């Protein structure tokens, strides 16, 4: 929790209202943050309680402000995901109920998001993403489609976002993934908007 304190401080410091990017503008938004993840839909594991696994995430979005209200983005992000298992306290053959087992894997996620700015600086987001697992795992899928939803607040280019990615269990191929878990990932990130130019102006000049 101590590692999350800087993120919360930045969130509370950015309370003044700021307008979103101008219509037609294109921006890069690099992000850093933390994830809280678990695997849902696994076969029942008796005598264990499932827990949340904390990890780190870093990524980059390219965003186009399509209108005053709507923006669309394409991103790529690496995150440490997985799940943890804690033995239940009533198991006699464990000497301590504090023993914890972790399944930790890396994923590269590719989200396509639509953002709706309800008022200046604040947006609700939803989209679709594909996640590709890096390395071996007995519990996590190699490739998975997910539905990310979230909200963000922007102040002077600083973009604070909370996002929840709901794993669907769907994969482009069927090979050996039906018995593996769906990724459920809550993320907290801080990014910074870097303007690249104006799409409409660039189109006019090209014409």
Secondary structure, DSSP 8 states (H G I E B T S, - for coil): -GGGHHHHHHHHH--S------TTEEEEEEEEEEEEEEEES----TTEEEE-EEEEEEEEEEEEE-SSSEEEEEEEEEEEEEEEEEE-TT-TT-S-TT-EEEEEEEEEEEEEEEEEEEETTEEEEEEEEEEEEES--SSB-SEEEEEEEEEEEEETTEEEEEEEEEE----SS-TT-TTSBEEEEEEEEEEEEEEEEEHHHHHHHH-
